Amino acid sequence: MSDEAATETVTRTDAIDGPSVSPNVTTDDATSRTCLLGATNKTHDLTQHHERHREKARLEQRGSASLSVESSRTMQEETATAPPSAERAGMHAVDRAQEAKLALAQWLRQEQLPMDLFDTSSFHDLVATLDEQFGLPKREELRLLLQTCATRADGSNETGLGDASTRENVVAVADMLAVRAACRCGEDPPVVSCTRVACNTAGAGEATVHVLRAAASLFDAQTCRGKIVGRNGVLGRSFVGTVSGLQLSASEQTERTTVGPVKVLDRVVASPYLMRRRAGQCEQLDESNRDDALPQGSTCSSTSVVGVSASIGTLAEYIVLPASNLAVVPPSVPDDLALLADDMSVVLSIVSELQRRQVTNVAILSDGPATIVSNLLTRFLHQDVQISAQNLHLFSTTATWSSSVWSQYASVTPLDLHEPADAAYLLTRQAELALDAVVDLVGSKASTGLALSLVQSMGCIVLVDRSRLELYPPSLVAMEMNAVVVRELEIVSVHNCRDYLDDALQYLVTQSQSQQSARDLRACLLDDVVLSQALSQLQTIPEQALEAQYLQVRK
């Protein structure tokens, strides 16, 4: 009975849809439902059908129950293993404090700030005001943090360190001794100290160089005596050192076809000009307009000079520079003569402009900061270009020349650019001098005007960049353009001389082979002192002595 009822229910239920499925079946046929279901094989025993559905429902219920039990068990395990909320908050606070300390150490590295900055009461008050829960790292903890920063930076590009035998000689540097100037604003004289500062980190395309010997200039001495306002950073422009770490740029890692010109443990010197791309400008540059070859005033770059306008300097144990600025020193060039490589590159750049125009009568306008360059220039023009002393005229604003051994190479005339009588006297000799070219090493409005008046028609004026010598060089110099056009004068600017740095080193190779030539060049150098004594020496040596000579500073 139950089977029939079940079968009848199915046949009736399915028979309702019968006409829609088979319209040819007539509705007045009493057996049409049964015949339709039989034709479609839908009439069957629902007892087994119900049993299968009930079994499926039981399995689904059992599966959902097992899933709920499993999720409940997982939640219980997580609850059992997870620390209490207070403990989690404490762990999070410790992690954040450690990250903050590491960021603080990285800031010290980037700005090359003194390590004892954290010991000052004012810094403690500042940190306490910002966050009472943050504790400043102690000296040893800070050293470990700086070591961590250095290790991370050096390990981010190990392929730049050379082979395995080379990497054994590379040690991540956390801090270093340096002579550093600091001032609150651009109008204040700096406070100079010899202290330990955090060492900067080499980025892509940069090298860490261990300074063997550096040259302290008149600019450094004036900074140490508070005469140069607004200077912030490590002092020193020229140096010779060994590469202790090298980070490859992305393009160098991609190419990897040839070995770069600079390798770890190479002895190097550097061009002091740092060319930096300006964000958002000149996204694509030709290979011929690389950063180290961009012209002065380029809209794609900004220029700073090591030890002058840049925060980094050479009066330190280490310095980080772009690898493109470095040049390998030949083995035959001693360390002291290698300090003159940058000045000689300026000399060779000037000489190339003069030789291109085949000049025979040359005048040089010089002052105290430019004395060493003018000394090397007159010596080179006299000995190598064969210009006689009668045709080589030096007008200098410093009295250092009166007893200088360099006076044998040129006719020296004292000059006060701010004294109208001196300029008027030189103008009376214009026809006698018959100058083909005037090299202006002073770069002021008065010196440029005098050069414009002295040079004869169709002559040349060479303007030499002053950003190597002073913190705020004039960016623009007024010039009477009518005189330039009418007299058909040529104006040449000498700026970044990186392209002549290798030639300057080769010149020093030949000069070092002669004892007399080496002795002449060493007249530009004072005796060396250790880095820890450099500050006291720069504060006591007469400034006039530092006009014509560099103070050597060794590690």
C-alpha positions as CSV (number, residue, x, y, z in Angstrom):
1,M,0.0,0.0,0.0
2,S,2.7,2.3,0.9
3,D,4.6,1.3,-2.3
4,E,1.5,2.1,-4.4
5,A,1.0,5.4,-2.7
6,A,4.6,6.3,-3.2
7,T,4.3,5.2,-6.8
8,E,1.1,7.1,-7.3
9,T,2.5,10.2,-5.8
10,V,5.4,10.1,-8.2
11,T,3.3,9.4,-11.2
12,R,0.9,12.2,-10.4
13,T,3.6,14.6,-9.6
14,D,5.4,13.9,-12.8
15,A,2.3,13.6,-14.8
16,I,1.4,17.3,-14.1
17,D,4.4,18.3,-16.2
18,G,3.6,15.7,-18.9
19,P,1.7,17.8,-21.4
20,S,4.4,20.4,-21.3
21,V,7.0,17.8,-22.1
22,S,4.8,15.8,-24.7
23,P,1.9,17.9,-26.0
24,N,0.7,15.0,-28.2
25,V,-0.6,13.0,-25.1
26,T,-4.3,13.7,-24.6
27,T,-5.4,14.9,-21.2
28,D,-8.7,12.9,-21.3
29,D,-6.9,9.6,-21.3
30,A,-7.1,8.3,-17.7
31,T,-3.9,6.3,-18.0
32,S,-2.0,8.9,-19.8
33,R,0.0,9.8,-16.7
34,T,1.1,6.2,-16.1
35,C,1.9,5.7,-19.8
36,L,3.9,8.9,-19.8
37,L,5.9,8.0,-16.8
38,G,6.5,4.6,-18.1
39,A,7.7,6.0,-21.4
40,T,10.1,8.2,-19.6
41,N,11.3,5.6,-17.1
42,K,10.2,7.7,-14.2
43,T,7.9,5.2,-12.4
44,H,10.0,3.4,-9.8
45,D,10.0,2.4,-6.1
46,L,10.6,5.5,-3.9
47,T,11.4,3.5,-0.8
48,Q,15.0,3.1,-2.0
49,H,14.9,6.6,-3.3
50,H,14.0,8.0,0.1
51,E,16.6,5.8,1.8
52,R,19.3,7.2,-0.4
53,H,18.2,10.8,0.4
54,R,18.1,10.1,4.1
55,E,21.5,8.6,4.0
56,K,22.9,11.5,2.0
57,A,21.3,13.9,4.6
58,R,22.9,11.9,7.5
59,L,26.3,12.1,5.7
60,E,26.0,15.9,5.2
61,Q,25.0,16.4,8.8
62,R,27.9,14.3,10.0
63,G,30.3,16.2,7.7
64,S,29.1,19.6,9.0
65,A,29.4,18.4,12.5
66,S,33.0,17.2,11.9
67,L,33.8,20.6,10.4
68,S,32.4,22.5,13.3
69,V,34.3,20.2,15.7
70,E,37.6,20.7,13.7
71,S,37.1,24.5,13.6
72,S,36.3,24.5,17.3
73,R,39.4,22.4,18.0
74,T,41.6,24.8,15.9
75,M,40.3,27.8,17.7
76,Q,41.0,26.1,21.0
77,E,44.6,25.4,19.9
78,E,45.1,28.9,18.7
79,T,43.8,30.3,22.0
80,A,46.0,27.9,24.0
81,T,49.2,28.9,22.0
82,A,48.5,32.6,21.6
83,P,49.8,34.9,24.4
84,P,47.5,37.0,26.3
85,S,46.5,40.4,24.8
86,A,48.7,42.3,27.2
87,E,51.7,40.2,26.3
88,R,51.0,40.6,22.6
89,A,50.8,44.4,23.1
90,G,54.1,44.3,25.0
91,M,55.8,42.3,22.2
92,H,54.5,44.7,19.6
93,A,55.8,47.7,21.5
94,V,59.3,46.1,21.8
95,D,59.4,45.4,18.0
96,R,58.3,49.0,17.3
97,A,60.9,50.4,19.6
98,Q,63.6,48.3,18.0
99,E,62.5,49.4,14.5
100,A,62.6,53.1,15.7
101,K,66.1,52.6,17.1
102,L,67.3,51.1,13.8
103,A,65.7,54.0,11.9
104,L,67.5,56.4,14.2
105,A,70.8,54.7,13.5
106,Q,70.2,54.8,9.8
107,W,69.5,58.6,10.1
108,L,72.9,59.0,11.8
109,R,74.6,57.2,9.0
110,Q,72.9,59.2,6.2
111,E,73.6,62.6,7.9
112,Q,77.0,61.5,9.3
113,L,76.1,62.9,12.7
114,P,78.3,62.5,15.8
115,M,77.6,59.3,17.8
116,D,77.6,61.3,21.1
117,L,74.6,63.2,19.9
118,F,72.4,60.9,21.9
119,D,74.3,61.7,25.1
120,T,73.2,65.4,25.1
121,S,70.5,66.4,27.5
122,S,68.6,68.4,24.9
123,F,68.2,65.3,22.7
124,H,67.0,63.3,25.7
125,D,64.4,66.0,26.4
126,L,63.3,66.0,22.8
127,V,62.8,62.2,22.7
128,A,61.0,62.3,26.1
129,T,58.6,64.9,24.7
130,L,57.9,62.8,21.6
131,D,57.4,59.5,23.3
132,E,58.0,58.6,26.9
133,Q,58.0,54.9,26.1
134,F,60.9,55.2,23.7
135,G,64.4,54.6,25.2
136,L,67.5,56.0,23.5
137,P,70.1,53.3,22.6
138,K,73.3,53.3,24.6
139,R,76.7,53.6,22.9
140,E,77.3,49.8,22.5
141,E,73.7,49.2,21.4
142,L,74.0,52.1,18.9
143,R,77.3,50.6,17.5
144,L,75.5,47.3,17.0
145,L,72.6,49.0,15.3
146,L,75.0,50.9,13.0
147,Q,76.7,47.6,12.3
148,T,73.4,46.1,11.3
149,C,72.6,49.0,8.9
150,A,76.0,48.6,7.3
151,T,75.7,44.8,7.0
152,R,72.3,45.1,5.4
153,A,73.5,47.6,2.9
154,D,76.7,45.7,2.1
155,G,74.7,42.4,1.8
156,S,72.1,43.8,-0.5
157,N,74.5,43.6,-3.5
158,E,77.3,41.2,-2.7
159,T,78.1,40.9,-6.4
160,G,79.7,44.3,-6.3
161,L,82.4,43.2,-3.8
162,G,84.4,41.1,-6.2
163,D,85.4,37.4,-5.7
164,A,85.5,35.5,-2.5
165,S,89.1,36.3,-1.8
166,T,88.4,40.0,-2.1
167,R,85.3,39.9,0.1
168,E,87.4,38.6,3.0
169,N,89.1,42.0,3.2
170,V,85.8,43.9,3.3
171,V,84.4,44.9,6.7
172,A,81.1,46.7,7.2
173,V,82.0,50.1,8.8
174,A,79.7,51.4,11.5
175,D,81.4,54.6,12.6
176,M,84.5,56.6,11.8
177,L,86.6,59.5,13.0
178,A,86.1,62.7,11.1
179,V,86.6,66.5,11.2
180,R,83.1,67.8,10.9
181,A,81.6,71.3,10.9
182,A,78.1,72.0,12.2
183,C,76.0,75.2,12.3
184,R,72.3,75.9,13.0
185,C,71.7,78.0,9.9
186,G,73.4,79.5,6.9
187,E,74.2,82.7,8.7
188,D,76.0,81.2,11.6
189,P,79.7,80.3,11.8
190,P,80.2,76.6,12.2
191,V,81.4,74.7,15.2
192,V,84.2,72.3,14.1
193,S,85.1,69.2,16.0
194,C,87.1,66.0,15.5
195,T,84.7,63.3,16.6
196,R,83.3,59.9,15.7
197,V,80.4,60.0,13.3
198,A,78.2,57.4,11.7
199,C,79.7,56.2,8.4
200,N,77.4,56.6,5.4
201,T,76.1,53.6,3.4
202,A,77.1,53.0,-0.2
203,G,74.1,52.8,-2.5
204,A,73.8,51.4,-6.0
205,G,76.8,52.6,-8.2
206,E,78.7,53.9,-5.2
207,A,81.9,52.9,-3.5
208,T,83.2,53.0,0.1
209,V,86.8,54.2,0.2
210,H,89.2,54.0,3.1
211,V,91.1,57.3,3.1
212,L,94.8,56.9,3.3
213,R,95.8,60.5,3.0
214,A,93.9,63.7,2.5
215,A,94.6,67.4,1.7
216,A,93.3,70.1,4.0
217,S,93.1,73.5,2.2
218,L,92.7,77.2,3.0
219,F,89.0,76.7,2.9
220,D,89.2,74.1,5.7
221,A,91.4,76.3,7.8
222,Q,89.0,79.3,7.5
223,T,86.1,77.0,8.3
224,C,87.9,75.8,11.5
225,R,88.4,79.5,12.5
226,G,84.7,80.4,12.0
227,K,85.3,82.5,8.9
228,I,83.1,80.4,6.6
229,V,79.5,80.7,7.6
230,G,76.9,78.1,6.8
231,R,79.2,75.1,6.4
232,N,77.7,71.8,7.5
233,G,79.5,68.5,7.0
234,V,82.9,66.8,6.9
235,L,85.8,68.9,5.7
236,G,88.4,68.0,3.1
237,R,88.2,68.0,-0.8
238,S,91.2,65.9,-2.1
239,F,92.3,62.4,-1.0
240,V,93.9,59.1,-2.0
241,G,92.5,55.9,-0.6
242,T,91.7,52.3,-1.2
243,V,88.2,50.9,-2.2
244,S,86.8,48.8,0.7
245,G,83.4,48.2,-0.8
246,L,81.7,48.6,-4.1
247,Q,78.0,48.4,-5.0
248,L,77.0,47.7,-8.6
249,S,74.3,49.7,-10.2
250,A,71.3,48.0,-11.8
251,S,72.7,48.4,-15.3
252,E,76.1,47.1,-14.3
253,Q,74.4,44.0,-12.8
254,T,72.4,43.4,-15.9
255,E,75.3,43.8,-18.3
256,R,78.1,42.1,-16.4
257,T,80.1,41.7,-19.6
258,T,83.3,43.4,-18.6
259,V,85.1,44.2,-15.4
260,G,84.6,47.8,-14.2
261,P,87.6,50.2,-14.1
262,V,87.4,50.3,-10.3
263,K,87.6,47.2,-8.1
264,V,87.8,46.5,-4.4
265,L,91.3,47.2,-2.9
266,D,92.2,49.6,-5.8
267,R,94.1,52.8,-4.8
268,V,92.0,55.7,-6.1
269,V,91.5,59.4,-6.3
270,A,88.3,61.2,-7.1
271,S,86.8,64.1,-8.8
272,P,85.1,66.3,-6.2
273,Y,82.0,67.1,-8.3
274,L,78.9,65.2,-7.3
275,M,76.2,65.3,-10.0
276,R,72.7,64.4,-8.7
277,R,69.6,63.8,-10.8
278,R,66.7,66.1,-9.9
279,A,63.5,64.2,-9.2
280,G,60.9,64.3,-11.9
281,Q,63.2,65.7,-14.6
282,C,65.0,64.1,-17.5
283,E,63.7,60.6,-17.1
284,Q,65.7,59.4,-20.1
285,L,69.3,60.4,-20.7
286,D,71.6,59.5,-23.5
287,E,74.7,57.5,-22.6
288,S,76.8,60.6,-23.7
289,N,75.0,62.7,-21.0
290,R,75.8,60.5,-18.0
291,D,75.8,62.2,-14.6
292,D,79.6,62.6,-14.5
293,A,79.6,64.4,-17.9
294,L,76.6,66.8,-17.5
295,P,77.5,70.4,-18.3
296,Q,77.3,73.2,-15.8
297,G,73.8,74.5,-15.3
298,S,72.1,71.4,-16.7
299,T,68.4,71.2,-15.8
300,C,68.8,67.5,-15.2
301,S,71.3,67.7,-12.3
302,S,72.5,69.6,-9.4
303,T,76.1,69.9,-8.4
304,S,77.8,69.8,-5.0
305,V,81.5,69.6,-4.2
306,V,83.1,67.2,-1.7
307,G,84.2,68.9,1.4
308,V,82.8,72.3,0.3
309,S,79.1,72.3,-0.4
310,A,78.5,68.5,0.0
311,S,78.0,67.0,3.4
312,I,80.7,64.4,2.8
313,G,84.4,65.2,3.0
314,T,87.8,63.6,3.0
315,L,89.1,64.5,6.5
316,A,87.6,61.2,7.7
317,E,88.6,57.6,7.9
318,Y,86.1,56.6,5.1
319,I,84.1,58.3,2.4
320,V,81.3,57.1,0.1
321,L,81.4,58.4,-3.5
322,P,79.9,57.5,-6.9
323,A,82.2,54.9,-8.5
324,S,82.1,57.0,-11.7
325,N,84.0,59.8,-9.8
326,L,86.9,57.5,-9.0
327,A,90.1,56.9,-11.0
328,V,92.7,54.3,-10.3
329,V,96.2,55.6,-9.2
330,P,99.1,54.0,-11.0
331,P,101.5,52.2,-8.7
332,S,104.4,54.5,-9.4
333,V,102.6,57.6,-8.1
334,P,103.2,58.1,-4.4
335,D,100.3,59.0,-2.1
336,D,101.4,62.6,-1.5
337,L,101.7,63.5,-5.2
338,A,98.4,61.8,-5.9
339,L,96.7,64.5,-3.8
340,L,97.5,66.9,-6.6
341,A,95.6,64.9,-9.2
342,D,92.4,67.0,-9.0
343,D,94.2,70.3,-9.3
344,M,96.2,68.9,-12.3
345,S,93.0,67.9,-14.0
346,V,91.9,71.5,-13.8
347,V,95.2,72.6,-15.2
348,L,95.0,70.2,-18.1
349,S,91.5,71.3,-18.9
350,I,92.6,74.9,-19.0
351,V,95.6,74.1,-21.1
352,S,93.5,72.1,-23.6
353,E,91.4,75.3,-24.2
354,L,94.5,77.4,-24.7
355,Q,96.3,75.0,-27.0
356,R,93.2,74.6,-29.1
357,R,93.4,78.3,-29.9
358,Q,97.2,78.3,-30.2
359,V,97.8,81.2,-27.9
360,T,101.3,82.6,-27.2
361,N,100.7,85.4,-24.7
362,V,98.6,84.4,-21.6
363,A,97.6,86.3,-18.5
364,I,96.3,84.6,-15.3
365,L,94.2,86.3,-12.7
366,S,94.6,84.6,-9.3
367,D,93.9,85.1,-5.6
368,G,94.6,83.2,-2.3
369,P,92.3,80.2,-2.7
370,A,93.4,79.7,-6.3
371,T,97.1,80.0,-5.7
372,I,98.0,76.3,-5.9
373,V,96.1,75.9,-9.2
374,S,97.8,79.0,-10.6
375,N,101.2,77.7,-9.5
376,L,100.7,74.4,-11.2
377,L,99.3,76.1,-14.3
378,T,102.2,78.5,-14.8
379,R,104.7,75.6,-14.3
380,F,103.0,73.4,-16.9
381,L,102.6,76.3,-19.4
382,H,106.3,77.1,-19.0
383,Q,107.8,73.6,-19.0
384,D,105.4,71.6,-21.1
385,V,103.8,74.1,-23.5
386,Q,107.1,76.1,-23.8
387,I,105.6,79.6,-23.1
388,S,108.4,81.9,-21.9
389,A,108.1,83.7,-18.6
390,Q,108.0,87.0,-20.6
391,N,104.8,85.9,-22.4
392,L,103.2,84.4,-19.3
393,H,101.8,87.0,-16.9
394,L,100.4,86.4,-13.5
395,F,98.3,89.0,-11.7
396,S,97.8,87.9,-8.2
397,T,96.0,89.4,-5.2
398,T,98.1,87.5,-2.7
399,A,101.6,88.3,-1.4
400,T,102.6,84.6,-1.4
401,W,104.2,84.9,-4.8
402,S,106.9,87.4,-3.5
403,S,109.0,84.6,-2.1
404,S,107.6,81.7,-4.1
405,V,109.8,79.3,-6.1
406,W,107.1,79.3,-8.7
407,S,107.8,82.9,-9.7
408,Q,110.5,81.7,-12.1
409,Y,107.9,80.4,-14.5
410,A,106.0,83.7,-15.1
411,S,106.1,87.5,-14.8
412,V,104.3,88.2,-11.5
413,T,102.5,91.5,-10.8
414,P,100.7,92.2,-7.5
415,L,97.1,93.2,-8.1
416,D,94.3,94.6,-5.9
417,L,91.1,94.1,-7.9
418,H,89.3,96.7,-5.7
419,E,91.9,99.4,-6.3
420,P,91.1,101.4,-9.4
421,A,94.7,102.5,-9.7
422,D,95.9,98.9,-10.2
423,A,93.4,98.2,-12.9
424,A,94.2,101.6,-14.7
425,Y,97.9,100.7,-14.6
426,L,97.3,97.4,-16.3
427,L,95.1,98.9,-18.9
428,T,98.0,101.3,-19.9
429,R,100.0,98.2,-20.7
430,Q,97.4,96.6,-22.9
431,A,99.2,97.1,-26.1
432,E,102.5,96.0,-24.6
433,L,101.0,92.8,-23.2
434,A,99.1,91.9,-26.4
435,L,97.3,89.1,-24.6
436,D,95.7,86.3,-26.7
437,A,94.0,84.8,-23.7
438,V,93.2,85.6,-20.1
439,V,92.5,82.9,-17.5
440,D,90.2,84.1,-14.7
441,L,90.7,82.0,-11.6
442,V,89.0,84.6,-9.3
443,G,85.5,84.5,-10.9
444,S,84.3,87.9,-9.6
445,K,82.6,90.8,-11.4
446,A,85.8,92.9,-11.0
447,S,88.1,90.1,-12.3
448,T,85.9,89.3,-15.3
449,G,85.7,93.0,-16.2
450,L,89.4,93.3,-16.0
451,A,89.9,90.2,-18.2
452,L,87.5,91.7,-20.7
453,S,89.5,94.9,-20.9
454,L,92.9,93.3,-21.1
455,V,92.4,90.7,-23.8
456,Q,92.9,91.9,-27.3
457,S,90.3,91.5,-30.1
458,M,89.5,88.0,-31.3
459,G,91.0,86.7,-28.0
460,C,89.8,84.2,-25.5
461,I,88.7,84.4,-21.8
462,V,88.7,81.2,-19.8
463,L,86.4,81.3,-16.8
464,V,87.3,78.7,-14.2
465,D,84.6,77.4,-11.8
466,R,85.0,78.5,-8.1
467,S,82.7,76.0,-6.5
468,R,85.8,73.9,-5.7
469,L,87.2,76.7,-3.6
470,E,84.4,78.5,-1.8
471,L,81.0,77.7,-0.4
472,Y,79.0,80.4,-2.2
473,P,80.5,81.0,-5.6
474,P,78.8,83.6,-7.8
475,S,76.3,81.8,-10.1
476,L,76.2,84.6,-12.6
477,V,78.8,87.2,-13.5
478,A,77.9,90.4,-15.3
479,M,79.7,91.0,-18.6
480,E,79.6,93.7,-21.2
481,M,78.2,91.7,-24.1
482,N,78.6,94.6,-26.6
483,A,82.4,94.4,-26.1
484,V,82.3,90.6,-26.5
485,V,80.4,90.8,-29.8
486,V,82.2,93.8,-31.3
487,R,85.6,92.6,-30.4
488,E,84.7,89.0,-31.4
489,L,85.9,87.5,-28.1
490,E,85.4,83.9,-27.2
491,I,84.2,83.0,-23.6
492,V,85.1,79.5,-22.4
493,S,84.0,77.9,-19.1
494,V,85.9,75.2,-17.2
495,H,83.8,73.3,-14.8
496,N,83.9,69.6,-14.0
497,C,87.3,68.2,-15.1
498,R,86.6,64.5,-14.4
499,D,87.5,63.7,-18.1
500,Y,91.1,64.9,-17.4
501,L,91.6,63.0,-14.2
502,D,93.2,60.0,-15.8
503,D,95.5,62.3,-17.9
504,A,96.5,64.1,-14.7
505,L,97.5,60.8,-13.1
506,Q,99.6,59.9,-16.1
507,Y,101.3,63.3,-15.9
508,L,102.1,62.6,-12.2
509,V,103.6,59.3,-13.3
510,T,106.2,61.1,-15.5
511,Q,106.8,63.7,-12.8
512,S,107.4,61.2,-10.1
513,Q,110.2,59.6,-12.2
514,S,112.3,62.7,-11.8
515,Q,113.5,63.7,-8.3
516,Q,113.6,67.4,-9.2
517,S,110.1,67.4,-10.7
518,A,108.7,65.5,-7.7
519,R,110.5,68.0,-5.4
520,D,108.9,70.9,-7.3
521,L,105.4,69.4,-6.9
522,R,105.9,68.6,-3.2
523,A,106.4,72.4,-2.7
524,C,102.6,72.4,-2.8
525,L,102.4,70.2,0.3
526,L,103.1,70.7,4.0
527,D,104.3,67.9,6.3
528,D,101.6,65.4,7.2
529,V,99.8,65.1,10.5
530,V,97.5,62.4,11.8
531,L,93.7,62.9,11.6
532,S,93.2,63.4,15.3
533,Q,95.6,66.4,15.2
534,A,94.3,68.0,12.0
535,L,91.8,70.3,13.7
536,S,94.4,71.9,16.0
537,Q,96.9,72.3,13.1
538,L,94.3,74.0,10.9
539,Q,93.5,76.4,13.7
540,T,97.2,77.4,14.3
541,I,98.9,77.3,10.9
542,P,99.1,80.8,9.3
543,E,96.6,81.2,6.6
544,Q,99.2,82.6,4.2
545,A,101.0,79.3,4.3
546,L,97.9,77.4,3.4
547,E,97.3,79.6,0.4
548,A,100.2,77.9,-1.5
549,Q,100.3,74.6,0.3
550,Y,98.0,71.8,1.4
551,L,98.2,70.3,4.9
552,Q,98.6,66.5,4.5
553,V,96.4,64.5,6.8
554,R,97.0,60.7,7.1
555,K,95.0,58.0,8.8
